[in-house]
Amino acid sequence: MTHQLHQNTEQRLTRLRSTIESGSLSQLQSMLNAMHPAEIAHLLESSPPARRRYLWDLVEPENEGETLIELGEEARASLVDEMASDDLVEAVKDLEVDDVADFLQGLPNRLIEQTLSGMSRQQRERVEAVLAYDEDTAGGMMNTDVITTRANVCVDVVLRYLRMQDKLPTHSDSLIIIDKYNKYLGILPISILLTSQPDATVNTIMDDQQSAIPANMPSSEVASLFEDRNLISAPVVDDNRNLLGRITIDDVVDVIRDEAEHSMMSMAGLNEEEDLFASVIPSVKRRAIWLGTNLLTAFLAAWVINQFTETLESAIALVVLMSIVPSMGGIAGSQTLTLVIRGMALGQIDSGNTRSLLIKELLLGFINGVIWALVVFVISVLFFDDTSIGIIVAIAMLLNLLIAPLTGVLLPIALRKLGIDPALAGSVLLTTVTDVVGYAAVLGLATLLLPYIRSFLA
């Protein structure tokens, strides 16, 4: 089903691109605005700047807000910079409060103030309530549009109250129960409400066991909570249990997607919001930082190799074989690093289980080290007819496959304590460690032990 929907979307986008090439303006505008805002955003992000600007001018005002929300921050900024504040207010006026807050947080302060001043008092107050919290917390994710009721009323009264509403907020799977002081008491699932007797009171059928989410809870923890408890929505409260709003599953899906993109892009030193067609100069600046870092680490590895030129001249086979050791260490370390970063993101790693994880990874490293050290030894003897070189490379392999998981576990934990994103810096630093240790192990062992091993074998 999902695959079929994806195919249909791609087919519509393909037809639209064909229409762009044909130059039929009226047909293009009609097709464009018949698409879902997410599809329009996908097309805009897939278009070079000139075509993107042209297509954006064809988007009808009622579609602009939803489309802007679906765009990545950089692509969105490229369009917003040329919009008047009145147009911005008009574009976001029908969006949900949490979407408006997310949108405004990516704007310059000048535009935020202009956009807020153009809103109604009620909408401005709701948006400002969300903006008061960091965007990566429950308070920054929440929507203030909630349906509440009291615990002492009967089911019939609640149902008559619901019928008076024009419509329910999206993803309304339950009502939130509060007291007269706006303190959170529990929830009433709509499925229970609809199947209860009209004269039953809310306090007899409500769920007072579901805990509310603190407004300062990190968004990653909110996502884990939704996943673990299969939630569709959840109330958000402040430190005094005053109801502030609620979080819905669509917001959590966005968090999960953003975290996945962040992890993937950070491994290459990139921002998950980077525009595919961003200007060249800003892109060069972002990428140059990590290319320069990698160059420094490469020079460090080269410096280590340069310290053992005499050893290399006396054992040519080492020139061919020595790159195998850091390569294998890099792969082994990356496996552990990825596992640990994932565990940290899911909240599975803490001070109580780090030691057990470290022992397990070291044991894996030792077993893999023994296996692949034997393989390298056999290949070295068969192809180079040099047992002494095989012994040196095998020992170096074992050492590096022990250092790699050790680094893979301790490095991200240390980076997190220093306030550095492990996904962003971990892979570069891990590669440095495994390269330096790998080359130093091979060449250092060869310098120290090779003459003695050859003498012994002779």
N, C-alpha and C positions, 0 to 999 in steps of 0.2 A: 504493500500500500504506500509506504513512505517513498519507495523507489519510483513508483508510478507518479506520485505527486511531483517528485524532483524532476522526472522526465518531462512532465507537462509544463513546469515552470521554464525549463531550459528551452523547450520548443517555442513557448511564447516569446521568450527573450530573443531567440534566433530570428523569429518572424519580425520582431520589432527592429532588430538590427538591419534586416533586409529592407524594411520600410525606410529607415534612416538613409540608407544608401540610395534608395530610389528618389528621395527628395519630396515625397508627398506629405506636405505639412499637416493638412487637416486629418488625414488618415493616421499620421504619426501621433498627433495630439490625442485623438480618440482612443487609439490603442494604448497609449501610455497611461492615461487616466483611468482606463478600465482595469489596470493591473492593481494588485495588492501593494500597499505602501512598501512592504519589505522587498517586493520584486522591483519596484521603482528604485529603491535605494541600492539594490544589487546592480542594476543597470548603470546607475550614476557612478558607483564605485568602480565599475568595470570600464569606464569611459575616460579618455584623456581629458585634461582640463577644458579645452575649447569646446569639445562636444558636450561635456558635463554641464557647462554653463548654458549652452543652447537647449539641452533637454530640460534643465531646471526651469527655464523660462516658460516651458510648455506645461509644466505641472500646475493643475488648477489649485486655487487657494485652499479648498477644503481638504486636499490631500497633502499639503505642504508640512503640516505639523507632524503627522504620523510618519511621513517619509524622513524628516529630519531626525526623529528619534531613532530610526532604524540605521542611520548612517554612522560610521565610525567618526571619532572626534575630529580627526584631521580633515576628512572629506566634508564633514558638516561645517567646520570652520571656514573652509574655502568658499562655501555658499553664503553663510551667515554674514561674513564680512561685508558683503555687498547688499545686504538687506536693510531697509529702513526699520527703525524701532517699531513703528506702527505696524509694519508687515509682520514683524516678529510676534507682537502681541496677538495679532489676528491669527497667526499660524498656530500658536500654542493655547489659545483660549479654551478649546474643547478637549485638551489632553487631560489625562489623569494627573493628580497633583504630584505623584512621585516621578512621573515622566517629565513634567515641567521642571521639577527641581533638578533632575539629572541633566536636562537640557541646559538650564541656566548655569550650572556649575562649570560647564565647559566654555562659558563666555567671558569676555573681559568685564571687569567691574562696571565700566561705563554702560555697557549694554545690559548688564543685569539690572542696574538701577532704572534704566529707561524702560525696560520690559516690565518690571514690577510696578512702576508708577502708572503704567497703562492698564493695569488689571483692576478689577473690582476689588473693593475692600475685603470681602470675604475670601476671594480667591488668593489675594496677596497674603492674607494672614495664614492661610493653609500652606501656601508655598513656603513662606518664611519659617513656619514651624518645622518643615522638613529640612530646609537649608541650615537650620541651627545645628544640625548633626553632620558629622563627617559622612561623605557619600558611601564609604565602605563600612558603614555600621547599619544596624537594624533601623535606627531612626532616619538615616539617609535613604533607606530603601522603602520606607512605609508609605502608605496612602492614607490620608486623613478621612477619606470617604467611607464611613462605616455605618452599619445599622445596629443600634443598641436598644436594649429594653431593660426593664426592672425585673427583679426576681419575684416580686409579690403580685404580679398581674397574672391573669389566666390566659390560656392558649387562645381563646376566642378573641380577646382584646388584641393580642399580638397579630393574629391573622387579619383582623380588620385594619390594624395599623399598616400592615404590609400592603394591603390592597389600595391604600391611599397614596402609596408612592408611585411616581411616574415609572420608575424602573429601579431594580436593585443594582448595587455596584457589581462589577464583574467578579466572577469567582466567589460569589456569596454562597458558601456552603453551610454557613452557620451565622447566628446572631450573637452579639457580644453582650453579656450581662454585666451591668454596672449598678452601683448603689447611687443614692441621691448626691453623693459627693464625687461622682465620676471615678470611683475606685473599681478596679476590675474584680469581678467575682467568678466568672466562668464563661462558658459558651453554651449555646443551644443549637445543635445541628438541625438544619431545616428538615432533614429526613425524619427526625424525632418529632419535631413540631407538627408536621403534616399528619403523622400517624397517632398523635395523642388525642385524648378526649378534650372537647372544647372547654370543659370546666376545670381541667387540671391546671394547677398553678406552675409557673416557670421554675420555681425553686425545687419542685419535686421531679422534674424531668431534665434539668440542665446538667451539664458536665462541669463540675467544679474541680476536677482533677487535672485538667490541662493547664499547664503553667503558661503564663504570658512570656513574651520575649523581651528582655531588657533592651532599652533603646540604644545602649552603648555596646551591645554584642556585635563582634565583627561579622561582616557579611559571610565570610567563609564558614563560620560556626552556624549561622542561620541556615545556610545551604545544607550543611550536614544534618541539622535538626529536622529540616523538611524531608530529607532523604530517609533518615532513620525512622521517622514517625509517619511517613506517607501523608504529609499534610498538604492541604490545598490552600489554606489561609491560616493565619495565626495573629492574635492581638499583640500589640506593642505597648509597653508601659514604661513610665519613668521610675526613678528610684523610690518614689512614694506610692507606686502601684496605680497611679493615675493613668487612665487610658489615653493614649496618644493617637493611635491609628492601627493599621493592620498591614501585614505583608502577605502577598499572594504568590501563587506558584509561578506566574509568568515572570515576576521579578527575580525569583530564585533561579529559574532557568537561565536568565541573563547572567547572573553571577557565575553559575557553573560554566557557561560558555566562555565568559571573559577570563576565568581562571585557567581554563584549558588553553585558550589562545595565548594567554600571558606565559604559561609554562613553555609552550612550543616556541614562541617568538623570542623569549628571553634566552633560550639556549643558544640563539644566534646573536644575542646582544641587541635585539630589536624591540620596539614598542608594539604591543598588540593593536594599538589604534593607528599605526602608521598607514598612511594613504598609499595605495599601490602606485598612484600616479602623482605622488608628492613632488614638489620642486627639487631639482637636482642638488642645489647647494645645501639646503637643510638635511637632505638624505645623506650627502657626503659627510657632513659634520657628525651625524649620529653614528654612521658606520665606521668612520675613521678612528673613533675612540677605541673600538674593540679590535680593529685591524692593527692599530698601533700597539695595543696591549699584547696581542698575539705575536707581533713582531719582536717585542721585548722578550717574551718567553722563549721564542725561537732562538734569539741571540744567546739567551742564558744556556739553552741546551747545546748550542754550537760552542760556547765557551767551555763547557764541560768536556766536550769531545776534543777540543783543541789542547786540553791539558794532558792528553794521552797519545799524542802523535807518534811518539817512539814505539809505543805498544802496537799501534795500528800498522806501522811500517814493518814490524816484526811478525805480525800475524794478519795477513791479508784477508783470511776467511772472516775475521771479526768485522771487517768493513761491510761484508755482505749480510752477516747474521745479526749484527747488533741492533738494527732497527726493529727487529721482530719483538724484542723484549719490551720497549716502551709502547709499541703498538698494542700488544696483548694486555699490558697493564692499563692502557687508556680505555680499552673496551671493558675490561673487568671493573675498573673504577666507575665508568659511566653507568654500568648496570646497577651498581650499588647506589651511586648518587641519585639516579632517577627513582629508585625504590624509596630512598630516604626522603627525598623532596616530596614525593607523592604521600608518604606516610605523615609527613609534617603538615601537608595541606589538609589531610583528612583528620588531623588531630590524634593520630595513632601513636605518636612518639613523644615521650616525656622523660624526665629524669629517672623515673622508676624502671623503665624498660630499655634504656639506652645500652646498658652493659650487656644485657641478654642479646640484643641485636648485634652488638659489636662482636661478641663471641661467636655467634652464628655465622656472620659474614667472614670472620677470620678463618673459621673452620672450612667454609666453602672455598675461600682463597687458598688455603693450604692443600685441600684435596685437588682443586683445579691446578694448582701450582705443580704438584707432584705429577699429575697426569700429563700436562703439557710440557713439563721439563723433560720427562722421559721421551716424549714424541720429538722434541727439538734435539735431544741428545742423539737419538737414533738417526734422524735425518742428517745431522751434522757429520756423524761418522760415515754414513753411506755416501754422501755427496762430496765431502771434503776430505775423507779419509784421515780425519784428525780427531782422535778421541779427546785430547786435552782441550781443544776448542769446544767440543760438545759438552764437556763437564762444566766449563766456565759459563757457557750460555745457559745451561740447564739450571745451575745454581742461581744465576741472575734472574732467570724466569721465575723461579720459586720465590725469591725475595720480592720481586716487583708485584707478583700476584698476591702477596701478603700485604704489601704497602698500599696497593690500590684500594681494596675494600676498607682498610683502616682509614684512609683519607676520605673515601666515599661516605663513611658514616660521620666522622668527626668534623669534616670541613663544613657541611651545611649547617650543622648544629652551632659551630663557632660563628659562622657568618650571621645566623639569625640573632645570636646574642649581641653581635656588634651592630645590629640594625641594618644589615645588608641583605638584599634579596638573594637567597641561595640559588634560585633558578637563573638569575641574571649573571652572577659572578662565579658560580660553582664550577661550571664546565671548563672555563678558561684556567682557573687555578688548579683544578684536578689534572688537566692535561699537562700543565707545567710540572707538577709534582711527579707524575708517572714518567714523563720524558726525562727529567733530570735524574730521577732515581734509576730509571732503566739504563740510561747511558752510563751513569756513574757506576752502577753495579757491574755491568759487563766489562767496562774498561778498567775499573778499579780492581776487580777480581783478577782480570787478565794480567795487570801490572804486578800484583802482589803474588799471585799463585801460579801463573802459567809456567814460569821456569821450573818451579818445584814439581808441578804435575808432569811436565815433560821429562824431567830427570827421573821421576819415580817410574813412569811408564816405559822409559828406555831400559 
